[in-house]
Amino acid sequence: MSDGLHTGMGELTDFEAVDFADLHELIELAQAEESGQADPVAAALALGVQETERVAAEIDSQLEVLEEESIGDYVASFQSFEDLHNEIQATDGVLEKMEKMLGAFQSDLSSISDEIRMLQGDSLAMNVKLRNRRAVQSLMSEYVNSVVVSPQLARHICEEEINDTYLDYLTELNKKLDHVKQNDMQKFPSASQSAPELEKLRAKAVHRIKDFLLQKINALKKPKTNLQILQRSVLVRFKFFNTFLAEHHAMVADEVKQHYVQTMSAVYLKQFRTYVASLQKLEMEYSPTKADLLISIEASSGAAGRLLDGLGLGRSVNLKDKGNVFSLSGRDAILKDLEKDPIIAHTHKAKYYHEQLFRSHQMLLMDTATSEFLFLNDFFDTHGDHMLFVEVFGKTTQFFLDSLETFLASCWDSVGLLLMIRIIEFYRRCMQRRQVSCLDSYLDALQLLLWPRLRYVLDANVLSLRKACQQNLAIPTNTHPHLATRRYAELAASLHALSAAEAASGMLETLQQPLQTMQQEVRALLANMATKLDGPESGLVFLVNNYDLVLTVFHERHLPRSATAAFEDLLREQVALFVESQLMRHYPELITFVKNTEPAVADVDETAARSSGSQGPPPGVDVQKMEQVVRQFAQNWKSSMDRIHQYVMVSFTNFSNGMEILKQVLTQLLLYYTRLQKVIHKSFLQQPPAFAHELVSNTTILMEIKQYSKSF
């Protein structure tokens, strides 16, 4: 039955309720208005309404059937509904009990939460009390430890060996002493009772530390002691001893400091004196004197001495073992070895220049000073102050300054002086890289001694040149380069080479003025000496040889163009004069005729002369002289060229320079002869003269020049 009910209900759900009341009213109204008239639409509507009523009646009947079936089903299921109702009532009872239980549990939780809050408050209070008690305990423990003097501490301070363990106990004693010194500690009876015991320990510790430090400082006096190792491994290791003394007994600390200063000052002075004395045994026996100027004046006494000097026989011009006074000769190699270890005197037998010994002891001084400065900073806490270092090293640096001043009083070695200046500049930069400035004033003092002496020696050399020129002390006997020229060339090249590398420090600018003055004096002296020779040609040869020697030395030292330009110009000028002199000597007719006649034909217009048919030479042209010059040249040109060659070969000491000059002479000769041919051509434009066939062809002259040039 229930299935039929569900099926009927399912069918009914497919239709919607339709209200046809309005439709019936319309139909009735239409029927009333048109009574008796047959309307098809109305008939159709009436039929539809009938059908609808029939369907509605069927649906109602089906609903009634379904309702009856539903009632039957409900009645059949009544027992099930009753059981469900009972179960719901039982469940409500259980839920009510659970609600009561949860309410009771909630009440219990509220009470437990209150108890937890109470416990939390108690816990916080207990933590505060614990912290306070611990703070008090710490303060009390610290106070007790700072006040109580243990027997173990007293025994170690007074009796035990001084070592690293002693440092720990001394540190503990230092803390107790610092604590007792506080102003608010004096009011406590326990602190006042322990203060005498601590004072006794302090006095004992000061006494023992003083003896220990003085003993270690005295150990520095022992010969062959490595000072740096003893300073670092012992004194710096026990640096706290000095700190303890400075804090608890300043007078004893100052006594220890002064003892160290006196001890190390004497030790360093003695060691460096001994080292310098041992180095002096290695110095070359010969050292330059005032007789080793460019032109020695003192060594030449009277006319006989000047004559010997002029001949190169005097003592002042004997270059045996003296060549390095002016030239580098490898002395600049020291500049590449400035960081090498100092010379060990007893292991060397070689002889050294003074600047090599100077480098050795100055490098040792620099390294020792650096080590001492850093040690003083570490041990005495100087914080970079130089005062204590000056007290320790003052006597040593003064010893070196006095020694240098004594040496400079008799030093005439300008190359050595400049090398020493270079050495000092290098070591200044080394100290700057180390960031140690303790030797700055000392290095400045060295420079203030060296620079004036170098300038004095250079001025003395300049003065020797000037006096030699004014008093005719240097008279050449031949056209070869003079000794003074070689000395000047070597000295100037050495100074240029040593100062050019230090252009950034202004060294080259400092030397520029004396070098320029020296160059002017040399030029004046050479010009004066050239006038003392027989004939102007000898003077020219003399100047060419001397200027060439200067340039040869300069080029060997690879000096810059600025250093060689002046002498290159002088050499070109003198060579040009020599070339003209030789041509005038061997071809006087040719040279004179060309120079005199060229102006006469300079304005000749060849085109106009040919068109006018002019036959004779221009006015001022001596045809007879022209013919004489042509014939004379044709007869003597080869022999004269050979004589020029021979004269050049014996006149110039530099073979390459002589051959170059010979080439210039012959080339200039060819140019003069070409100019002669041009004069002849302009003089006889219509027809060459009868003697034209006697002209020597340029090709022939060139072939002859090539014969000489095979040896160029």
C-alpha positions, 0 to 999 in steps of 0.5 A: 500500500505504501508503494501505491501511495508513493507512486500516486504521489509521484504522478501528482507531482507532475502537474500544477494546480490550475484555477479555471474560475476566471475562464468559467466567468468569461464563458458565462459572460460571453454566453449571456451577451450572445445568447443563441449565437453559435461561437466555435471558440466558445464551443471549444473552450466549453469542451476544454473546461469539461475535459479539465473538470474530468481530469480534476475529478480523477485526480481527487479520486486518486488522492483519496485512495492514496490518503487511505493507504497512507493512514493504513501505513501509519497505523501499521508503523505505530509501534515503531514510532512508539519505540523511537519516542521511548528511545529519545526520552531515554537519550534525553535522560542520559544527556541531562546526567552528562550535563550535570557531570560536566557542570560539576567538572567545570566547577572543579576546574575553576577551583584548580585554576585558582590553586594554580594561580596561587602556586604561580605567585608563590613560585615567582616570590620564591624565585625573587628570594632565590636571586636575592640570596644568590646575589648576596652569596656572590657579594659575600663570596667576593668580599670574603675572597677579597678580604681573606688572605689564604696561607697558600697565597701567602706562601706562593707570594713569599716563597715559591719560584717566580714563574707562570704560576706566580703570575696567577697568584700575583693577579689574585693578590692584585685583585685583593689589593684593589678591593681593599683600596676602595673607600667604602671598604675601610669601614668594615672590620674584616677589611681593616683586619686583613689590610695589614696582611695584604700590605705585607704581601704587597711589599714582599711581592714588590721586592721579589718582582723588583729583584726578578726584573733587575736580574733579567735586565742585567742578563741583557748585559751578557756578551753574545746575548740575543736581546730580542729573544730575551725581551720577548720570551722573558720580559714581555711574558712577565709584563704584568710584573711591571704593571703591578709595580706601576700600580702599587709602587710607582717609585720602584717601577720607575727605578726598574725603568731607569735601570732598563734605560741605562742598561740598554743604552749602554748595551746598544752603544757598546754593541754598535761601537764594536760593530762599526769598529769591526766594519771599519777594518773592511773599508778600502784603504784609499779614501778620496781627499781634496786632491781628488777634485775634477782639477786638483789645485792644492796638489799643484804647487807652483809652476812645476806642479802645474806643468806636471798636472798639465802633462798628466804626471802630477799626483792629482791626476794619477787615476790608479785606484781612484777611478771610482771616485767619479764613476759608478763602476758598479757602486750603484749595485748596492741599491738593489741589495738594501734589504740584504742582511748586514755584513758580518765583519769577522766572516768577510775579508773583502774591502768595501766602499764606505756606503756599503758599510754605512748601509750595513750598520744603518740597516742593523740600526733600523731593525734593532730600533724597530724591535726596541720601539715595539718592545717598549710599547708592549712592556712599558705601555708607551702607547707609541710615545718616543720619549722612552725610546729616545732615552734608550737609543739616544746615545746610539743615534748620537754616536752615529751622527757624531761618526758621520760628522767626523767622516764628512769633515774629510769626505770628498766622495760625491758619488758615495755621499749621494749613495748614502742619501739614497740609502737613507731615503730607502730606509725611511720608506721602510720605516713608514711601511712598518708604521714605526716613526721612532727614527724620523728625527734621526734620519732627518738629521742624517740628511741635514748632514749629508746634503750640505756636504754633498753640495759643498763637494760639488761646489768645490769641484765647480770651483776647481774648474773655475780656478783652473780656467782663470789661472790656466792650471790645465794646459793640454799637450795634445788634442786627446780628451783631457783627464778633467773631461773624463772625470767630469763625464763620469761624475755628471753621469753618476749624479744623473743616474743616481738622482733620476731614479729618485725623481719623485723625491725631488733629488734631481731638482736639488742637483740640477743647479750644481750640475748645470753650473758644473757643465758651464764651467767645463765648457768654459775650461775646455774652450780656454784649453783649446786656445792653448793648442797650436792652431785653431784646427787643433783646438777644434779637434780637442773640443770634438774629442772632449765633447765626444768623450762626455757623450760616450760616457753619458750614453753608456749610462743611458742618461735621458735626452735632457742630460745629453742635449747640450753636449750633442749640440756642442759636438755638432757645432764643433764638427761643423766647424772642423769640416769647414776648416778641413775643406778650407785647408785642403780646398781653399780655392774651391771653397773661396770661389764658390762662396764668393761667386754664388751671389753673382749668379744667384739672380740669373734667370736661365729661361730669360738668358737663353731666350735673349741669346746672352753669351758671356757670364754674368758680371762678377764671375771671374772665368779665369779663376773658375778655370783655375779652380777646376783644373786645380781640383782635378789635379789635387782632389784625390791627394787632398782627400787622402790627407784629410783621411789620414789627419782624421784617423790620427786626430780623433781618439774615438774611431767611430766618431772619426769615421763619421766626421770623415764622412761629413767632410767628404759629403760636404766636399761633394756638396761644394763641388756640386755648387761649383758645377751649378755656378759654371752652368749658370755662367755659361747657359748657351754653351759650356766653357772649354774647360768643362771637360776637365770637371771631375764627375760626381760619380767618380767622387762618389766612388772614391768616397765609397772606398773610404766608407767601406771602413765606416 
